[in-house]
Amino acid sequence: MTNVAHPIVIVGAGGAGLIAAWRAASMGAPVILFEKNTKVGIKLLISGGGKCNVTHDGAMEELRREFSHHESRFLKHAFFSFTNADVRRMLEARGVATLARPNGRVFPSTGRAADVVEALLSLLWECSVKVRLGSRVESILIDGNGVRGIVVQGKTLLAQHVVLATGGASYRKTGTTGDGFLWATAMGHSVVPLRPALAPIGLRPPLPDAWRGIALRDGCLYAYSAGKRVDSCRGDLLFTHEGISGPAPLAVSRAAAQAMEVGDVSLRFDFFPGLDPSALDQALNQLIRSNGRKQLGTILEALVPNRMIEWLLTSVHVSVQTRGHVLLRADRAAVVRLLKSWEMGSVERIDLDRGEVTAGGVALSEVDPHTMASRIVPGLYLAGEVLDIAGPIGGYNLQAAFSTGFVAGESAAREWLDSHESGLLIARE
């Protein structure tokens, strides 16, 4: 037998794969990164509307707690191994300054996702990572001892350390077609059912076409199933040709999609979550008193986008033409109820492919959180969206990808270095 320095193989050049490749190579291990697209970081390039929300500002413990309990527990080591401050320093050292917005979201100050991708690529060049674009990995080879290699476009490459960073199953046009889930299942891993997360929501019945492009600011969206609230989020909402999008709908989409598996889901919207019904009634009454000769439709333009007013008032059987000074108390109460709990309709669809991330994935119980190593297949590491992790909107998911990628690359390199230095890295024939 021959002692051969098999490379560490990274499959997937998204956020997790790029960081994993850089970290492993920076420690002195030979690394080959395979990406089936002709460019790296395609999903990074379209994230945040092309501006790339690279992380979220604040203490890492606060970021971690924004994930579900089992995800938060799993991410603890990774989040403190490669923090949001580390991400920003890494980018700024390569000429990409970052800026934290008041809501905590961190973007490159240029507003260009391409600058982030170029900075990550420069890391790979500095560490001599071999990048193979347009190279589709077809399978991962294993035997009784663990990983033994991969098959790339019909050719076998021997390797005993593989980092699986293939992403989820949303935005398939970017190349995230779920290959990693199939390979993980074939190697004996359990895959938690895939669901959309951070996805637009289609409604039944559809809302008026004339509302497209209207944004409702700082309201609260509620999702209900079988009479019980399944989720809620305070934030902006945008009407689109498909239904609703924006921070609030994206945030509740994961819980709503899961609830749809067992029954109908309805949505309600509170235009003024900062006011209780009594306070809103007083404010509305004062507004009406100050504009008593005007029609109610005109008065409400101070509270609601004017393209929505007639439709909304008709839904509660109040005339838009009613003058403020003759508005009945019962009608005013109906308007208050409408503004505090508008019944938007039922959820018709939440498409997996439209989600910014995929909920579900390789079960976290089958992965060592301190190394990202598979507990089932020696030599296999998993990072990023292929794992059962899906956080809220705002840079949390990219931070999870960067952090888990860092730990996976570091762990694979340590294992490679230990084996290589001790002469135990033996080629499997």
KENUZA-852231 format. One line per 5 residues: number of its first residue (from 1); their letters; for each residue x, y, z of C-alpha. Coordinates in Angstrom, 2 decimals. Layout:
NUM = A = X:Y:Z; ...
This chain:
1 = MTNVA = 0.00:0.00:0.00; 1.06:3.57:-0.69; 0.89:6.58:1.57; -1.05:9.13:-0.50; -2.04:12.64:0.55
6 = HPIVI = -5.62:12.57:-0.61; -7.14:16.05:-0.71; -10.01:17.31:1.37; -13.02:17.63:-0.93; -15.62:20.36:-0.49
11 = VGAGG = -18.87:19.84:-2.40; -20.71:23.09:-3.00; -19.43:26.66:-3.34; -22.05:28.56:-1.38; -21.39:30.41:1.86
16 = AGLIA = -20.67:27.26:3.90; -18.52:25.60:1.25; -16.40:28.67:0.53; -15.61:29.19:4.20; -14.95:25.48:4.76
21 = AWRAA = -12.52:25.40:1.84; -10.69:28.51:3.04; -10.41:27.32:6.65; -9.15:23.85:5.75; -6.59:25.19:3.26
26 = SMGAP = -5.42:27.93:5.64; -4.36:25.16:8.04; -2.15:23.55:5.40; -4.38:20.81:4.03; -4.80:20.34:0.25
31 = VILFE = -8.35:21.27:-0.74; -10.41:20.84:-3.88; -13.75:22.65:-4.11; -16.31:21.31:-6.57; -19.23:23.42:-7.81
36 = KNTKV = -21.64:22.32:-10.52; -22.42:25.91:-11.51; -20.01:27.95:-13.60; -19.74:30.55:-10.81; -19.30:30.36:-7.07
41 = GIKLL = -21.72:31.88:-4.59; -24.71:32.22:-6.92; -27.21:32.25:-4.05; -25.01:34.74:-2.21; -25.18:37.01:-5.24
46 = ISGGG = -28.98:37.22:-5.12; -29.36:37.27:-1.34; -30.71:40.40:0.29; -31.96:41.67:-3.04; -28.44:41.54:-4.45
51 = KCNVT = -26.99:43.37:-1.45; -26.07:40.27:0.62; -27.12:40.46:4.26; -23.91:38.78:5.47; -24.77:38.51:9.16
56 = HDGAM = -26.65:40.10:12.04; -25.15:42.52:14.52; -25.15:41.96:18.27; -23.94:39.37:20.75; -23.61:35.86:19.34
61 = EELRR = -25.66:34.49:22.22; -28.52:36.73:21.12; -28.18:35.53:17.54; -28.15:31.92:18.66; -31.38:32.31:20.62
66 = EFSHH = -33.22:33.41:17.50; -33.12:29.81:16.28; -35.38:27.05:17.58; -34.23:25.29:20.74; -32.60:22.26:19.13
71 = ESRFL = -30.99:24.37:16.40; -29.72:26.89:18.95; -28.15:24.18:21.07; -26.49:22.63:18.02; -25.07:25.97:16.82
76 = KHAFF = -23.51:27.05:20.12; -19.97:25.82:19.45; -19.97:26.92:15.82; -21.29:30.39:16.58; -18.55:31.04:19.10
81 = SFTNA = -15.87:29.49:16.87; -16.56:31.90:14.00; -18.58:34.93:15.04; -20.28:37.80:13.27; -17.29:39.96:14.25
86 = DVRRM = -15.00:37.41:12.58; -17.09:37.59:9.40; -16.88:41.37:9.31; -13.13:41.41:10.02; -12.55:38.82:7.33
91 = LEARG = -14.37:40.93:4.73; -12.93:44.24:5.85; -9.38:42.83:5.66; -10.06:42.29:1.94; -11.41:45.76:1.31
96 = VATLA = -15.12:45.10:1.87; -16.33:47.40:4.63; -19.59:46.44:6.30; -22.41:48.46:7.80; -24.92:47.45:10.46
101 = RPNGR = -28.36:48.94:9.94; -30.52:50.03:12.90; -32.40:46.70:12.67; -29.13:44.80:13.14; -28.76:43.54:9.59
106 = VFPST = -25.20:43.77:8.30; -24.46:44.50:4.63; -21.38:45.41:2.63; -21.25:49.22:2.67; -21.17:49.21:-1.13
111 = GRAAD = -24.49:47.37:-1.23; -22.99:44.87:-3.68; -23.20:41.13:-3.04; -20.58:40.65:-5.74; -18.01:42.34:-3.50
116 = VVEAL = -18.63:39.71:-0.82; -18.22:36.84:-3.27; -15.04:38.35:-4.70; -13.61:38.70:-1.20; -14.36:35.06:-0.42
121 = LSLLW = -12.78:34.00:-3.70; -9.64:35.94:-2.85; -9.38:33.89:0.35; -9.34:30.71:-1.70; -6.66:31.97:-4.09
126 = ECSVK = -4.46:33.02:-1.18; -4.65:29.50:0.29; -4.19:27.70:-3.05; -7.61:26.04:-3.01; -8.26:24.24:-6.29
131 = VRLGS = -11.68:25.38:-7.53; -13.42:23.19:-10.07; -16.41:24.99:-11.58; -18.94:23.32:-13.86; -18.04:20.05:-12.15
136 = RVESI = -21.05:18.07:-11.02; -20.42:15.59:-8.22; -22.50:12.51:-8.96; -22.01:10.50:-5.78; -19.98:10.09:-2.62
141 = LIDGN = -18.22:6.75:-2.26; -18.07:5.02:1.12; -17.02:1.62:2.43; -16.98:-0.02:5.83; -14.37:2.43:7.09
146 = GVRGI = -16.11:5.61:5.92; -15.62:7.99:3.02; -13.31:6.80:0.26; -13.94:9.33:-2.52; -16.35:10.99:-4.90
151 = VVQGK = -17.46:10.50:-8.48; -17.28:13.66:-10.60; -18.70:13.44:-14.10; -17.91:9.76:-14.34; -14.43:9.97:-12.83
156 = TLLAQ = -13.44:8.79:-9.36; -11.38:10.97:-7.04; -10.05:9.27:-3.93; -10.57:11.24:-0.74; -11.10:10.35:2.89
161 = HVVLA = -12.47:13.73:4.03; -15.51:15.24:2.32; -17.43:18.33:3.41; -21.01:18.28:2.16; -22.12:21.90:1.69
166 = TGGAS = -24.66:21.53:-1.09; -27.32:23.85:0.32; -31.04:23.19:0.54; -33.75:22.68:-2.05; -35.06:26.19:-2.65
171 = YRKTG = -34.25:28.52:-5.55; -33.40:25.50:-7.69; -32.28:27.78:-10.51; -29.22:28.58:-8.38; -28.23:24.91:-8.34
176 = TTGDG = -29.63:23.92:-4.93; -31.50:20.90:-6.22; -31.34:18.78:-3.08; -28.49:16.48:-4.13; -27.00:16.53:-0.65
181 = FLWAT = -30.16:15.17:0.92; -30.20:12.23:-1.48; -26.56:11.40:-0.81; -26.98:11.75:2.94; -29.95:9.39:2.87
186 = AMGHS = -28.06:6.87:0.76; -25.22:6.93:3.32; -27.60:6.14:6.19; -28.51:9.61:7.47; -32.03:10.64:8.42
191 = VVPLR = -33.41:13.71:6.66; -36.04:15.75:8.47; -38.89:16.50:5.98; -38.13:19.55:3.86; -40.37:22.59:4.19
196 = PALAP = -40.21:26.14:2.86; -38.92:28.86:5.16; -38.67:32.60:4.58; -41.01:32.18:1.61; -43.75:34.36:0.06
201 = IGLRP = -47.33:33.34:0.84; -50.16:32.89:-1.63; -53.67:33.65:-0.33; -57.18:32.38:-0.97; -59.15:34.28:-2.14
206 = PLPDA = -56.55:36.39:-3.92; -56.29:40.02:-2.90; -56.99:42.83:-5.40; -54.45:43.20:-8.21; -54.46:46.96:-7.61
211 = WRGIA = -52.69:46.39:-4.30; -49.51:45.08:-5.87; -46.54:47.09:-4.67; -48.27:48.44:-1.55; -46.23:48.07:1.63
216 = LRDGC = -47.70:48.01:5.14; -45.14:49.19:7.66; -44.54:47.80:11.14; -47.74:45.79:11.46; -48.13:42.35:13.00
221 = LYAYS = -49.05:39.27:10.97; -50.68:36.31:12.73; -51.11:32.75:11.44; -53.88:30.56:12.88; -54.78:26.90:12.46
226 = AGKRV = -57.71:25.14:14.11; -58.40:28.28:16.10; -54.91:28.42:17.60; -52.11:30.85:16.81; -49.19:29.00:15.22
231 = DSCRG = -46.91:32.00:14.70; -46.75:35.78:14.49; -44.29:38.45:13.45; -44.18:42.20:13.72; -42.70:43.83:10.64
236 = DLLFT = -43.38:45.07:7.15; -45.64:43.35:4.60; -45.59:43.76:0.83; -48.37:42.87:-1.61; -47.11:41.10:-4.74
241 = HEGIS = -48.58:39.47:-7.84; -48.36:36.13:-6.01; -49.76:37.18:-2.63; -47.73:38.68:0.20; -44.03:38.92:0.92
246 = GPAPL = -41.75:41.04:3.07; -40.25:40.42:6.53; -43.47:39.50:8.38; -44.85:36.95:5.85; -41.40:35.42:5.32
251 = AVSRA = -40.99:35.00:9.08; -44.28:33.13:9.61; -44.04:31.03:6.43; -42.15:28.13:8.06; -44.70:27.56:10.84
256 = AAQAM = -47.58:28.15:8.43; -46.23:25.59:5.95; -45.88:23.02:8.70; -49.40:23.69:9.99; -50.79:23.30:6.45
261 = EVGDV = -49.77:19.66:6.54; -52.62:18.94:8.96; -55.20:21.63:8.21; -56.08:25.06:6.88; -54.12:28.13:7.95
266 = SLRFD = -55.63:31.60:8.06; -53.91:34.97:8.39; -54.83:38.12:10.30; -53.10:41.47:10.31; -52.87:44.15:12.96
271 = FFPGL = -52.15:47.54:11.38; -51.30:49.11:14.76; -49.73:46.53:17.11; -48.47:49.33:19.35; -52.00:50.40:20.26
276 = DPSAL = -54.63:48.39:22.10; -58.21:48.62:20.73; -59.21:51.30:23.24; -56.24:53.53:22.40; -56.78:53.04:18.67
281 = DQALN = -60.47:53.92:19.06; -59.54:57.13:20.86; -57.02:58.04:18.16; -59.51:57.30:15.40; -62.24:59.29:17.15
286 = QLIRS = -59.91:62.28:17.49; -58.98:62.04:13.81; -62.64:61.96:12.83; -63.51:64.93:15.07; -60.75:66.95:13.46
291 = NGRKQ = -62.01:66.11:9.97; -65.73:65.75:10.57; -66.86:67.16:7.22; -64.67:64.84:5.20; -65.66:61.42:3.94
296 = LGTIL = -64.43:58.46:5.96; -62.40:57.19:3.01; -60.46:60.44:2.94; -60.00:60.52:6.72; -58.53:57.01:6.77
301 = EALVP = -55.82:57.95:4.26; -53.85:59.06:7.31; -53.88:55.46:8.57; -54.14:53.09:5.60; -52.88:53.20:1.97
306 = NRMIE = -55.65:54.82:-0.06; -55.83:52.01:-2.63; -56.97:49.65:0.12; -59.53:51.78:1.91; -62.69:51.20:-0.11
311 = WLLTS = -62.15:47.43:-0.27; -61.46:47.21:3.46; -64.45:49.32:4.49; -66.75:47.36:2.20; -65.60:44.15:3.89
316 = VHVSV = -67.03:45.42:7.21; -70.12:46.99:5.60; -69.13:50.59:6.21; -69.56:53.15:3.43; -66.44:54.96:2.26
321 = QTRGH = -68.59:58.03:1.59; -69.87:58.42:5.15; -69.04:61.85:6.57; -67.04:61.75:9.75; -69.51:63.79:11.80
326 = VLLRA = -72.35:61.31:11.12; -70.34:58.08:11.52; -72.11:55.74:13.92; -70.25:54.48:16.97; -70.94:50.91:15.85
331 = DRAAV = -69.33:51.63:12.47; -66.32:53.21:14.16; -66.00:50.10:16.34; -66.13:47.95:13.18; -63.26:49.98:11.69
336 = VRLLK = -61.21:49.57:14.87; -61.76:45.79:14.83; -60.74:45.76:11.17; -57.51:47.66:11.83; -56.62:45.49:14.82
341 = SWEMG = -57.52:42.10:13.34; -58.01:42.17:9.59; -58.86:38.68:8.33; -56.71:38.48:5.21; -57.81:35.02:4.05
346 = SVERI = -56.47:31.48:4.01; -53.03:30.36:2.95; -53.25:28.74:-0.46; -49.59:27.91:-1.07; -46.08:28.36:0.26
351 = DLDRG = -43.64:27.07:-2.33; -40.46:25.30:-1.26; -38.60:26.61:-4.28; -39.40:30.23:-3.37; -38.07:30.02:0.17
356 = EVTAG = -34.89:31.90:0.95; -33.88:28.87:3.00; -35.03:25.28:3.39; -36.32:24.07:6.73; -35.55:20.44:7.43
361 = GVALS = -32.45:18.58:6.33; -29.94:16.16:7.82; -30.95:15.42:11.42; -28.79:17.35:13.86; -28.64:14.41:16.26
366 = EVDPH = -26.56:12.59:13.63; -23.89:15.31:13.42; -21.30:16.23:16.05; -21.86:19.96:16.78; -18.23:20.43:17.85
371 = TMASR = -16.78:19.18:14.56; -19.69:19.00:12.06; -18.59:15.40:11.51; -21.15:12.76:10.68; -21.81:10.36:13.54
376 = IVPGL = -22.64:7.71:10.93; -20.00:8.00:8.20; -16.36:8.62:9.26; -14.72:11.28:7.12; -17.98:13.02:6.20
381 = YLAGE = -18.66:16.56:7.41; -21.82:18.59:6.87; -22.30:22.35:6.87; -24.82:24.99:5.97; -28.34:24.54:4.71
386 = VLDIA = -28.00:20.79:4.14; -28.43:20.57:7.93; -31.81:20.84:9.66; -31.32:24.55:10.43; -33.45:27.50:9.36
391 = GPIGG = -33.29:30.78:11.24; -35.22:34.04:10.89; -34.69:36.65:8.24; -31.93:39.15:8.83; -28.53:37.51:8.22
396 = YNLQA = -28.94:34.68:10.71; -28.87:31.92:8.12; -25.73:33.16:6.39; -24.01:33.39:9.77; -25.03:29.78:10.45
401 = AFSTG = -23.63:28.76:7.06; -20.34:30.59:7.67; -19.96:29.27:11.22; -20.75:25.63:10.44; -18.59:25.80:7.32
406 = FVAGE = -15.68:27.13:9.38; -15.95:24.32:11.93; -16.38:21.65:9.24; -13.32:22.86:7.31; -11.23:23.16:10.47
411 = SAARE = -12.22:19.71:11.73; -11.56:18.03:8.39; -8.15:19.72:8.19; -7.19:18.66:11.71; -8.15:15.08:10.96
416 = WLDSH = -6.27:15.19:7.66; -3.16:16.67:9.28; -3.19:14.18:12.14; -3.55:11.26:9.77; -0.97:12.57:7.32
421 = ESGLL = 1.64:13.34:9.94; 1.23:9.96:11.61; 1.44:8.13:8.31; -2.02:6.65:8.65; -3.49:8.13:5.49
426 = IARE = -3.49:5.01:3.32; -4.93:4.93:-0.17; -7.85:2.56:-0.50; -7.53:0.49:-3.65
